[in-house]
Amino acid sequence: MTLSVRDAVLQRRSIKLFNGQQVDKKAVMEILDDAKWAPNHGNRQPWRIVVGAEEQLPKVHELLRDLAVPKWQELSEDAIAIQMKKFTLAGAYAFVLVTEDVRQKERLEDYAAAACYLQNVQLLAWEKGIGTCWKTPGFLDNPKFREALNAQPHERVISMFQFGYYDNVPNVRTRKDLSEFVTEFGQ
């Protein structure tokens, strides 16, 4: 399916309920590669992506269980499965790290560039019929999580990005009216 840019922007939804079908690593890699054309200051391309797909998914799930399910060792398998559903139904993952420049201006520019990159990822995935959700769980700064991603001291993990197929498109959520966030210069 080919969408106009406008259609992709207006139709894209954050998918929070995936159907459990895996997403081919090749499809994820194509999306991530195409998304690199995001605008970024000085062409620094300050992002680094760690992909978990196909054969890596069990290890990703194990890490997420360890960090996100309190006292999972004390739970039954059924209880763990229920708690893990929000993680195991996604068909692939991309963990997004951004360079944290010591200079404030550059650090903010780099974060903005990474956000542009992720918007490209979302729109490109949507065009392929793959849903996405940009998550920022509290464990992104956990030392165990950072170690699993081989995050360097100068990198910040900004996203646990889920890819997956879905059966239902969420309803449109209202957005602010233009008059609520745009003013004319001098007024």
N, C-alpha and C positions, 0 to 999 in steps of 0.2 A: 504494500500500500504506500503510495506516495502522497504526502500531505504538503500543502503550502506551509510556509513558516508560520503564517497567521493561524492556520487551522491547528498546527501542532501546539502552538502556544495556548490557544483557547481550549483545545480538547484534552490536553494532557492532565492527568490526575495522579496524585500520589496514591499508590496502591498499598494498602495495609493488609489485605487478605489475599494472599497468593494461593494458587491451587496445588502446589507441591511439585509441579513439573520442573525438572531441571532445565536450566538454560545452558546451551552449549558454550563452552569456554571461547570457542572461535567467534561466536556472535558477540560476546562481551568484549573480546579484544578488538574486534572491528569497531564497535561503538566507541571504546576508549581511544582508539587511534584517530578516528574521525573527529572526536571532540577536542583534540589538541589544538584545533584552529581557533580556540577561544581567544578573545582579546586579552593581552597581558602586557603589563608595563615593561618596556625594555626587552621584550621577548624572553623574559627570564623563565617562563614556563615552570613556576615554582611548585608544582604538584608532583607527588609520587604516589603511585597506586599499588596496593597489594591485593591481588585477585584471589578469591577462594571460590573455585567452581569444580564441578565434576568430582574427581578423586580427592580433592582437598576438603570437600564439604563435611565429611565426618569429623575431621580435626577442627574445622571452624566451629561446628556445633559443640564439640567438647569444650573448646575455649569459652564459648558464649555461655554454656551451662555453668562452667566453673565460676564465671564472673557475674552472671546475671540471675542465677537461681539460688537464693539464700538457702543454706543447709540442704543442698540437693542430695547429699549422701543419706540423709534421714528420711527422704521421701520414697514413696513407692514408684515403680516404673511408670505407672499410669499417671501419677501426679506430676512426675518429671515431664512426661510427654505433653501434658496439658500446658505446663509452664513454658515448655520449649516450642510450642506450636508457632509462636510469632517469629521464631528463628528458623525452624525446620521447613516451613512451607515456602520460604524464599528459594529460588532456583540457582542463585549465585550471589556472591558478595564482591564488593570492591571497597577496600578501606582506603580512605583518602588522607594523605599527609601533605602538609604544606610547609615550606621553608619559613622559619621564623627569623627574619632579618632583625638584627639588633637596632637598626634604624626604624623609628616608628612609621615614617611615611612609606618606606618600602614594605614593611610588614603588613600595613593596611592594604597597600596595592596588591601584594601577593595573595592575601586572603580574598580580596575582591576578584582577582583573576581566577583563583581556584573555584569560587562560586560561579563564575561565568563558565568555567570548564564543566562543572557539574550540571548546570542548566543545559549545556549542549548534550551531555550524556543523557539526561532525562528526555530531551526532545528526540534525539536519535533513536533511543530505545523505544519510545512510544511509536515512532514511525514503523518500527519492525514488529509492533504488537507485543512488546515486552514492557511490563510495568516496572516502575522503580519507586523506591521510597528512601529519602535522605533522612537518616536517623542520627541523633546525637546523644546516645545513652551516657550516663554518668561514668561508665567504666573506660571511656576513651583515654583518660589520663592515668589509668591504673598501670603501675609498673609491669605487672604480668602481661597485660594486653600490649603495652608498648614493646616489651621484649619479644612477644610473639610476632609482631610486625617488623621487628628489627628497626624500630624508630630511633633515629639519631637525636642527640641532645638539641640540635637546631631545628628539629621537625616537630610539628604539632599535628596530632590526629584530629581531623575536623569532621569526619563522617564515617559512619558505618552505612554503606550504600547497598541496599538490597535490590536485586533484579528478580523478576519472576513473571510467570504467566498467571492470568487471572480469568475468572469466569464472569465477573460483574464489574462494570465501571462505576465507581462511586458517583453519587449525585454531585451536581455543581454546587459549590459553596459560594455564597455571595461575596462579592468584593466591594470595597469602598467605592463610592461614586468619585469620579475624577475631581469634582469640586472639593472633596474632602482632603485631597493631598497635593493638589496643584494650585499655586497662586501665580499671579502675573508679577513680573519684576516691577518694583516701585509701588506696589499696593499693599 
